Amino acid sequence: MLTIREFDTTAGEYFADGEIPGFVHLYIGEEAVAVGACAALESDDYIASTHRGHGHCIAKGLNPKLMMAELFGKRDGYCNGKGGSMHIADVDSGMLGANGIVGAGPPLATGAALTIDYQSRNQVALGFLGDGAVAQGQTHEAINMASTWNLPVIYLVENNQYGEATPVGKQHNVGNLSDTAQAYDIPGVTVDGMDVIAINEAVTEARKRARAGDGPTLIEANTYRYRGHYEGDEQPYRDEDEIERWKEQDAIKSFKDRLIERDELTEDELEEMRTEVEETIADAVEYAQDADLPAPEEAYDDMFGESVPEIEQFANRPRADGGITDGDSQ
């Protein structure tokens, strides 16, 4: 959780300085959800992420250096600098990708679960989604398919109280978003998303159920994003008092207090962790800043599995300004 917070705090600073292009959606405040969930999974399990995916990536074990390089648009990033913040993916690590499509996680996770089931593999898939995505048609199509076929998948709703700028109470006609699970006759549970242990226990139970052949589970984690929907969001839809009230429940602080009370952690050990994390993220920034940008001619790489003549004719001719060197551009 410390690593995620330091990574995203740093990413926000470099975005504000103009060194990180594109959009950045920070995960600060929601760290317990990703960490608790991914700690309950096995290393070969799959996750599908959202537009706010940095925390999911780190919790799944991705390298902060390669993540930061991707944010900076550098060739050494996970997607060779072409995806940026919202499209980090590493299939080898079981991270099927962050993406900007609201509600895209559940169909991806359902597809992975179908593959697992078809090949009789001992894995599960977990799809992250936000509270706004609960209203997406593709979310319900995915859950319906998975519940009908008893697929080994978990749907984890990160209810951070706002779908962009709309409060969750104005988006849905149910008290708990987990109540929607009743439509598919699967378990639906709501947990404290600021409690990493509560998340971990819920996902652990859901994974056991999935592996036993009992199908999917829908988990709602009530959490809160401390920053705007995106960096630069002026947030006229909420006030500072609300943010401060949620910060009083901060997942990192509450877990730290719990560990210290149990004599499982000391303040000195915590400071050592913080120092190590700060060094790790500083190294990631240095790595990203020193890495090379993709060459213009690499723009067409990795687009297709096989050669496409209509594309290949332009592959070696792009200019850095987006044009081509010569010939007809049709």
C-alpha positions in Angstrom: 0.0 0.0 0.0 2.9 2.3 0.7 4.4 1.6 -2.7 1.1 2.3 -4.5 0.6 5.6 -2.6 4.2 6.8 -3.3 4.0 5.8 -6.9 0.8 7.7 -7.5 1.8 10.7 -5.5 4.9 10.9 -7.5 3.1 10.3 -10.8 0.7 13.2 -9.9 3.7 15.5 -9.3 5.4 14.7 -12.6 2.1 15.0 -14.5 1.6 18.5 -13.0 5.1 19.4 -14.2 4.3 18.3 -17.7 6.6 15.3 -17.9 3.9 12.7 -18.1 1.6 13.0 -21.2 -2.0 12.1 -21.5 -4.5 11.5 -18.7 -3.7 10.3 -15.2 -6.2 8.8 -12.8 -4.7 8.3 -9.4 -5.5 5.5 -6.9 -4.6 7.4 -3.8 -7.0 6.4 -1.0 -8.1 3.1 -2.5 -4.9 1.1 -1.9 -6.4 -1.5 0.4 -8.7 -2.8 -2.3 -6.0 -3.8 -4.8 -3.6 -5.1 -2.1 -6.2 -7.1 -0.2 -7.6 -8.6 -3.4 -4.3 -9.5 -5.1 -2.8 -10.9 -1.9 -5.7 -13.4 -1.9 -4.9 -14.5 -5.5 -2.2 -16.9 -6.7 0.5 -15.6 -9.0 -1.0 -17.2 -12.1 -4.5 -15.9 -11.5 -5.7 -13.2 -13.8 -7.0 -9.7 -13.1 -8.6 -7.2 -15.4 -8.3 -3.5 -14.4 -9.9 -0.1 -15.0 -8.7 3.4 -16.0 -7.5 3.8 -12.4 -5.2 0.8 -12.6 -1.8 1.7 -11.1 -2.7 0.2 -7.8 -3.9 -3.0 -9.4 -0.7 -3.3 -11.4 1.6 -2.9 -8.4 -0.5 -5.2 -6.2 -0.3 -7.9 -9.0 3.5 -7.6 -8.9 4.4 -5.5 -11.9 7.7 -3.6 -11.9 7.3 0.1 -10.9 10.2 1.0 -13.2 8.5 -0.4 -16.3 5.2 1.1 -15.2 6.7 4.6 -14.7 8.4 4.3 -18.1 5.0 3.6 -19.6 3.6 6.6 -18.0 6.4 8.7 -19.4 5.7 7.3 -22.9 9.1 5.5 -23.1 10.1 2.5 -25.2 11.0 0.5 -22.1 7.5 0.7 -20.7 5.2 -2.3 -20.5 3.5 -1.3 -23.7 6.5 0.3 -25.3 5.3 3.7 -24.3 2.2 3.5 -26.5 -0.4 2.9 -23.8 0.4 5.3 -21.1 -1.4 5.4 -17.7 -4.7 3.9 -18.8 -3.4 0.9 -20.8 -0.7 -0.8 -18.8 -0.9 -4.6 -19.4 1.4 -7.6 -18.8 -0.3 -10.8 -19.7 2.7 -12.8 -18.4 2.0 -11.5 -14.9 -1.7 -12.1 -15.2 -2.5 -8.5 -15.7 -4.9 -8.4 -18.6 -4.8 -4.6 -18.9 -6.1 -1.3 -17.7 -8.3 0.5 -20.1 -10.4 3.5 -20.5 -13.7 1.7 -21.3 -16.0 1.8 -18.4 -17.1 -1.7 -17.4 -14.5 -3.5 -19.6 -13.0 -5.4 -16.7 -15.9 -7.9 -16.2 -16.0 -9.1 -19.8 -12.3 -9.6 -19.9 -12.3 -11.5 -16.6 -15.2 -13.6 -17.8 -13.3 -14.5 -20.9 -10.3 -15.5 -18.9 -12.5 -17.5 -16.6 -14.0 -19.3 -19.6 -10.5 -20.2 -20.8 -9.6 -21.5 -17.4 -12.8 -23.6 -17.2 -12.4 -24.9 -20.8 -8.8 -26.0 -20.2 -9.5 -27.3 -16.6 -6.8 -25.1 -15.1 -6.6 -24.4 -11.4 -6.9 -20.6 -11.6 -9.4 -17.8 -11.2 -10.0 -14.4 -12.8 -10.9 -11.2 -11.0 -12.4 -8.2 -12.7 -12.2 -4.8 -11.1 -14.9 -2.3 -11.9 -16.1 1.0 -10.5 -19.5 2.0 -9.1 -20.4 3.6 -12.4 -19.6 0.5 -14.3 -22.3 -1.4 -12.4 -24.8 0.3 -14.7 -23.0 -0.9 -17.9 -24.8 -3.4 -20.0 -21.6 -5.4 -20.7 -21.0 -5.8 -17.0 -24.4 -7.6 -16.6 -23.9 -9.6 -19.8 -20.6 -10.9 -18.4 -22.0 -11.7 -14.9 -25.0 -13.4 -16.5 -22.8 -15.6 -18.6 -20.4 -16.4 -15.7 -23.3 -17.3 -13.3 -25.0 -19.4 -15.9 -21.9 -21.4 -16.6 -20.5 -21.4 -13.1 -17.2 -19.8 -14.2 -14.3 -19.2 -11.8 -14.5 -15.4 -11.7 -14.8 -12.7 -9.0 -16.2 -9.3 -9.7 -14.9 -6.6 -7.4 -16.7 -3.3 -7.4 -14.5 -0.4 -6.1 -17.2 1.9 -4.9 -15.3 5.1 -4.4 -18.6 7.0 -4.0 -18.5 8.8 -7.3 -18.9 7.9 -11.0 -16.8 10.7 -12.3 -18.7 13.6 -10.7 -22.0 11.8 -9.9 -22.6 10.5 -6.3 -23.3 6.8 -6.2 -26.7 7.4 -4.6 -27.8 9.2 -7.8 -26.6 6.5 -10.1 -28.3 3.4 -8.6 -31.6 2.4 -7.1 -30.2 -0.1 -4.5 -28.7 0.4 -1.1 -25.7 -1.7 -1.7 -24.3 -2.4 -5.2 -23.7 -6.0 -4.1 -27.5 -6.4 -4.1 -27.4 -6.7 -7.9 -25.9 -10.1 -7.4 -29.4 -11.4 -6.5 -30.5 -11.1 -10.1 -27.9 -13.8 -11.0 -28.4 -16.0 -7.9 -24.8 -15.6 -6.8 -23.3 -14.3 -3.6 -23.1 -10.5 -3.2 -21.2 -9.0 -0.3 -20.3 -5.5 0.8 -17.1 -4.9 2.8 -15.1 -2.0 4.2 -12.8 -1.0 1.3 -10.6 0.9 3.7 -9.7 -2.4 5.6 -7.2 -4.4 3.7 -7.9 -7.5 5.8 -11.7 -7.3 5.2 -11.0 -7.2 1.4 -8.5 -10.1 1.6 -10.9 -12.3 3.5 -13.8 -11.6 1.1 -11.7 -12.4 -2.0 -10.1 -15.4 -0.3 -13.6 -16.8 0.3 -14.7 -16.0 -3.2 -11.6 -17.7 -4.7 -12.3 -20.9 -2.7 -15.9 -20.8 -4.0 -14.8 -20.3 -7.6 -12.3 -23.1 -7.5 -14.8 -25.4 -5.9 -16.9 -25.0 -9.1 -19.6 -22.9 -7.4 -19.3 -20.0 -9.8 -18.8 -16.2 -9.4 -19.1 -13.8 -6.5 -19.8 -10.1 -6.6 -17.9 -8.1 -3.9 -18.5 -4.4 -3.3 -15.7 -2.5 -1.5 -16.7 0.9 -0.1 -13.7 3.1 -0.5 -12.8 6.6 -1.5 -10.5 8.4 -3.9 -8.7 11.4 -2.3 -7.9 13.0 -5.6 -10.2 14.1 -8.4 -11.5 11.7 -11.0 -8.5 12.7 -13.1 -5.6 15.0 -12.4 -6.8 18.5 -13.1 -10.3 17.8 -12.0 -11.5 20.9 -10.1 -14.1 18.7 -8.1 -17.0 21.1 -7.7 -19.2 18.1 -6.8 -17.7 17.5 -3.3 -16.2 19.6 -0.5 -13.0 19.3 1.5 -14.8 18.3 4.7 -16.0 15.1 3.0 -12.5 14.3 1.8 -11.1 14.8 5.3 -13.8 12.6 6.9 -12.7 9.7 4.6 -9.1 10.4 5.3 -9.7 9.7 9.0 -10.4 6.1 7.9 -7.2 6.0 5.9 -6.3 2.3 5.1 -2.6 2.7 5.5 -2.8 4.5 8.9 -5.5 2.1 10.3 -3.5 -1.0 9.2 -0.3 0.5 10.6 -2.1 1.2 14.0 -3.4 -2.4 14.0 0.0 -3.9 13.4 1.7 -1.7 16.0 -1.0 -2.6 18.6 -0.3 -6.3 17.9 3.4 -5.8 18.3 3.9 -6.9 14.7 5.4 -3.6 13.5 7.3 -0.8 15.1 7.5 2.8 14.1 11.1 2.4 13.2 10.3 -0.6 10.9 7.6 1.5 9.3 10.0 4.3 8.6 12.5 1.8 7.1 9.7 0.7 4.8 8.8 4.2 3.8 12.5 5.0 3.0 12.8 1.8 0.9 9.6 2.7 -1.0 10.7 6.2 -1.6 14.0 5.0 -3.0 12.2 2.4 -5.2 9.9 5.1 -6.8 12.8 7.6 -7.1 14.7 4.9 -9.0 11.6 4.3 -11.2 11.4 8.0 -12.1 15.1 8.1 -12.9 14.8 5.0 -15.1 11.8 6.5 -16.9 13.5 9.8 -17.5 16.6 8.2 -18.9 14.8 5.7 -21.1 14.4 6.4 -24.9 11.2 7.5 -26.6 9.9 5.2 -29.2 11.1 6.0 -32.7 8.4 7.3 -35.1 8.8 4.2 -37.3 7.8 2.0 -34.4 4.3 3.5 -34.4 3.0 0.5 -36.5 4.8 -2.2 -34.5 2.6 -4.6 -32.5 -0.6 -3.6 -34.2 -1.3 -6.8 -36.1 -0.2 -10.4 -35.6 0.5 -10.8 -39.3 1.7 -8.4 -42.0 -1.0 -6.1 -43.4 0.1 -4.6 -46.8 -2.2 -1.6 -46.4 -0.3 -0.7 -43.2 3.2 -1.9 -44.2 3.4 0.7 -47.0 3.5 3.4 -44.3 5.5 1.6 -41.7 8.9 3.1 -42.6 7.7 6.5 -43.6 6.2 8.3 -40.6 7.6 11.6 -39.3 7.8 12.7 -35.7 5.1 15.3 -36.4 2.6 12.6 -37.5 3.0 13.0 -41.2 4.8 10.7 -43.7 7.9 11.4 -45.6 6.7 11.2 -49.2 4.0 9.8 -51.5 0.3 9.7 -51.5 -1.2 9.6 -47.9 -4.4 7.9 -48.8 
